[in-house]
Amino acid sequence: MIKEMKPLSLVEAKKIIEEHKGREDIEPYFKKFIKVKEKDAEEMKKEISALDNHRIKQEHIAKIIDFMPETISELNKIFTETSLGEEEAKQVIDIVKKHSRAK
């Protein structure tokens, strides 16, 4: 039964699976693709949401956390229906860079 549908980053999905005694056989998948620590992912989500940009939706934030884009070009691949202005994109990239160094 589906109780709620909302976009999740891989970090958030891993946390939920762990909380609910999820299947350990998918742990290698998470290790391979998660690029940021849980704490940094949470902070990134808060900081990007705090930009209060109506073009940046929750599904975009989840993909930003998953892909950790390093350039504006990489970031724009996440936005298929709209695009960010140069300054807006730079703000997001700066947040990503700040948290990618925190490893």
C-alpha positions in Angstrom: 0.0 0.0 0.0 1.4 3.4 -1.0 1.0 5.9 1.9 2.8 8.8 0.5 4.6 9.8 -2.7 7.5 12.2 -2.5 10.9 12.5 -4.3 13.7 11.1 -2.3 17.5 11.2 -2.8 19.4 8.0 -2.5 20.6 9.1 0.9 17.0 9.5 2.1 16.0 6.2 0.6 18.8 4.4 2.4 17.9 5.9 5.7 14.2 4.8 5.3 15.3 1.3 4.4 17.6 1.1 7.4 14.9 2.4 9.7 12.5 -0.3 8.5 15.0 -3.2 8.6 15.3 -3.1 4.9 17.1 -5.6 2.7 20.8 -5.7 3.2 21.4 -7.0 -0.3 20.9 -3.5 -1.7 23.6 -1.9 0.5 26.3 -2.3 -2.2 24.0 -0.3 -4.6 23.9 2.6 -2.1 27.6 2.4 -1.4 28.3 2.6 -5.2 26.0 5.6 -6.0 25.7 7.7 -2.9 28.2 10.6 -3.2 27.5 12.5 0.0 27.0 11.8 3.8 23.6 11.9 5.2 24.2 15.0 7.3 25.5 16.9 4.3 22.6 15.7 2.2 20.2 17.1 4.8 22.0 20.4 5.0 22.1 20.7 1.2 18.4 20.1 1.0 17.7 22.8 3.6 20.1 25.3 1.9 18.7 24.7 -1.6 15.1 24.9 -0.3 16.0 28.2 1.5 16.9 29.7 -1.8 13.1 29.8 -2.2 13.3 29.5 -6.0 9.9 28.4 -7.4 11.7 26.6 -10.3 13.6 24.3 -8.0 11.2 21.5 -7.0 11.7 18.7 -4.4 12.4 16.2 -7.2 15.2 18.5 -8.5 16.7 18.8 -5.1 16.7 15.0 -4.7 18.5 14.6 -8.1 21.0 17.4 -7.2 21.9 15.5 -4.0 22.2 12.2 -6.0 24.3 13.6 -8.9 26.3 16.3 -7.1 26.7 18.4 -10.3 30.0 20.3 -10.4 29.2 22.6 -13.3 26.2 24.7 -14.5 26.0 22.4 -17.5 25.7 19.3 -15.4 23.1 21.0 -13.2 21.0 22.1 -16.2 20.7 18.4 -17.2 18.5 17.9 -14.1 16.1 20.6 -15.1 14.1 19.3 -18.1 11.0 21.4 -18.1 12.7 24.7 -17.1 16.1 26.1 -16.6 17.8 28.2 -14.0 19.4 31.6 -14.6 23.2 31.8 -14.4 23.1 33.4 -10.9 20.5 30.9 -9.6 22.6 28.0 -11.0 25.8 29.4 -9.4 24.1 29.5 -6.0 23.1 25.8 -6.3 26.6 24.8 -7.5 28.2 26.7 -4.6 26.0 24.8 -2.1 27.0 21.5 -3.8 30.7 22.3 -3.8 30.6 23.3 -0.1 29.2 19.9 0.8 31.3 17.9 -1.6 34.4 19.1 0.2 32.9 18.1 3.5 33.5 14.4 2.8 
